[in-house]
Amino acid sequence: MREHINDTYVQLARKEGWRSRAAFKLMEMDDKDKLLKHGEVVVDLGATPGGWSQVAVKRVGDGGLVFALDLLEMEPIHGVHFIQGDFREDEVLQQLEEQLGERRVGLVMSDMAPNMSGVPLVDQARIMHLAELGLEFSRVHLKPEGAFLVKVFQGTDYETFLKQMRETFKTVAVRKPDASRDRSPELYLLGRTLR
């Protein structure tokens, strides 16, 4: 708890009005990879508390659309369309598709993590399952030149998932932003342009 409170990015997030330190991870990756283009349509899977959605809505501008989906409630963010529910369920997908209209999704992003059990093998399996669900969603909803940014943990099943990403996208890059804690096994995979 002390480490979290004293964390530079936690303090900076509080000072600058970001909902979580994760906002800095996305900003760094976007600065490098130019994911959040003006006018882009973005879907943030597992969005609560909304740090990534905050960054996305600022960067895509008025012509863009940001959809935040989560099982948990999320405090409203101006300009972000929040849909509460499981993104695998027809009712939630129908709401998203109605709000999308004719527009296609340019970026699906997922910083989802399961409730951690403290058992590394269990936690690894859970996070990889969430990543696979995000990949499946991306295959269906992304426009052909779209991108998928997803958090994964290094460990069991990582190589298998990386292979699935490479089978789905023309390019796949690995990112470890500075705002990600050194001791954390988290990495981000960025897939671009559907095969």
C-alpha positions in Angstrom: 0.0 0.0 0.0 2.9 2.4 0.9 4.5 1.6 -2.4 1.3 2.5 -4.3 0.8 5.8 -2.4 4.4 6.8 -2.9 4.5 5.8 -6.6 5.5 8.7 -8.8 2.8 7.9 -11.4 0.1 7.6 -8.8 1.0 11.0 -7.4 1.2 12.5 -10.9 -2.2 11.0 -11.9 -3.8 12.5 -8.8 -2.2 15.9 -9.5 -3.2 15.9 -13.2 -6.7 14.5 -12.7 -6.2 11.1 -14.3 -8.3 8.3 -12.8 -5.4 5.8 -12.6 -1.6 5.6 -13.1 -2.4 3.4 -16.2 -3.2 6.6 -18.1 0.6 7.2 -18.4 1.1 3.7 -19.8 -1.3 4.4 -22.6 0.0 7.9 -23.3 3.6 6.6 -23.6 2.5 3.8 -26.0 0.3 6.2 -28.0 3.2 8.7 -28.3 5.4 5.9 -29.7 2.8 4.1 -31.9 0.3 6.8 -32.8 -2.8 4.6 -32.0 -5.3 7.3 -30.9 -5.7 9.2 -34.2 -8.0 12.2 -34.4 -11.5 11.0 -35.4 -10.8 7.3 -34.5 -13.4 4.9 -33.0 -12.0 3.3 -29.9 -13.3 0.5 -27.7 -11.9 0.1 -24.2 -12.6 -3.4 -22.8 -12.6 -3.7 -19.0 -12.4 0.1 -18.8 -13.1 0.8 -15.1 -11.9 3.1 -13.5 -11.5 4.8 -16.8 -7.9 6.0 -17.0 -7.4 4.7 -20.6 -10.8 6.1 -21.7 -9.9 9.5 -20.3 -6.7 9.5 -22.5 -8.5 8.2 -25.5 -11.3 10.7 -25.5 -8.9 13.6 -25.3 -6.7 12.3 -28.1 -9.3 11.3 -30.6 -11.1 14.6 -30.4 -14.6 15.7 -31.2 -14.7 13.6 -34.4 -13.8 10.4 -32.6 -15.9 8.0 -30.5 -14.8 6.2 -27.3 -16.8 3.3 -26.0 -16.0 1.9 -22.5 -17.2 -1.5 -21.6 -17.0 -3.1 -18.2 -18.9 -5.4 -15.8 -18.3 -2.9 -13.1 -19.8 0.6 -12.8 -17.7 3.5 -14.0 -18.1 7.2 -13.1 -19.1 9.0 -16.3 -16.4 10.7 -18.4 -17.5 13.5 -20.7 -17.5 12.2 -24.3 -17.2 8.5 -23.4 -20.1 6.1 -24.1 -20.2 3.7 -21.2 -21.9 0.3 -21.6 -22.1 -1.8 -18.4 -22.0 -5.5 -18.9 -20.0 -8.4 -20.3 -18.8 -7.7 -23.8 -19.4 -11.3 -24.8 -23.1 -11.0 -24.2 -25.5 -10.3 -27.1 -27.3 -7.5 -25.3 -24.0 -5.6 -24.7 -22.8 -6.1 -28.2 -26.2 -5.0 -29.6 -25.9 -1.7 -27.6 -22.4 -1.2 -29.0 -23.4 -1.9 -32.6 -26.4 0.4 -32.3 -24.3 3.3 -31.1 -21.5 2.5 -33.7 -23.9 2.7 -36.6 -21.9 2.5 -39.8 -18.6 3.4 -38.2 -15.9 0.8 -37.8 -13.6 0.3 -34.8 -10.1 1.5 -35.4 -8.6 0.5 -32.0 -9.6 -2.1 -29.4 -7.7 -1.7 -26.2 -7.7 -3.9 -23.1 -5.9 -3.2 -19.8 -8.0 -5.8 -18.1 -6.7 -7.8 -15.2 -8.6 -10.4 -13.2 -9.0 -10.3 -9.5 -5.6 -11.6 -8.4 -5.5 -14.7 -6.3 -1.8 -14.5 -5.5 -1.3 -17.9 -7.1 0.9 -17.2 -10.1 -0.3 -20.1 -12.3 -4.0 -19.2 -11.6 -3.5 -15.5 -12.2 -1.5 -16.2 -15.4 -4.3 -18.4 -16.8 -6.9 -15.8 -15.9 -5.2 -12.9 -17.6 -4.4 -14.9 -20.7 -8.1 -15.9 -20.9 -9.1 -12.2 -20.8 -6.5 -11.4 -23.5 -8.0 -14.2 -25.7 -11.5 -12.8 -25.2 -10.2 -9.4 -26.3 -8.5 -10.9 -29.3 -11.8 -12.7 -30.3 -13.7 -9.4 -29.9 -11.1 -7.6 -32.1 -11.4 -10.2 -34.9 -15.1 -9.4 -35.2 -15.2 -5.6 -34.6 -12.0 -4.1 -36.0 -11.8 -2.5 -39.4 -9.1 -4.2 -41.6 -6.4 -1.7 -40.8 -7.3 -1.5 -37.1 -5.2 -2.3 -34.0 -5.5 -4.2 -30.8 -3.5 -3.3 -27.7 -3.7 -5.8 -24.9 -2.1 -6.4 -21.5 -0.6 -9.9 -20.9 1.7 -11.4 -18.3 4.9 -13.2 -19.2 4.7 -16.8 -18.3 2.7 -19.9 -19.2 0.6 -19.5 -22.3 2.4 -16.2 -23.3 4.1 -17.8 -26.4 0.8 -19.5 -27.4 -1.0 -16.2 -27.2 1.7 -14.3 -29.1 1.4 -16.9 -31.9 -2.4 -16.3 -32.0 -1.7 -12.5 -32.3 0.8 -13.1 -35.1 -1.8 -15.3 -36.9 -4.4 -12.5 -36.6 -2.3 -9.4 -37.3 0.3 -8.5 -39.9 2.5 -6.9 -37.3 2.8 -7.5 -33.6 5.0 -5.4 -31.2 5.8 -5.9 -27.6 5.7 -2.9 -25.3 6.8 -2.4 -21.6 6.0 1.3 -20.8 8.0 3.1 -18.2 4.9 3.5 -16.1 4.7 -0.2 -15.8 6.4 -1.3 -12.5 9.7 -3.1 -13.1 8.8 -6.1 -11.0 5.4 -6.6 -12.7 5.3 -9.4 -15.3 2.9 -7.3 -17.4 3.7 -6.6 -21.0 1.5 -5.1 -23.7 1.1 -6.6 -27.2 0.1 -4.4 -30.1 -1.3 -6.1 -33.2 -1.9 -4.0 -36.3 -3.7 -4.7 -39.5 -5.8 -7.8 -39.6 -4.6 -10.6 -41.9 
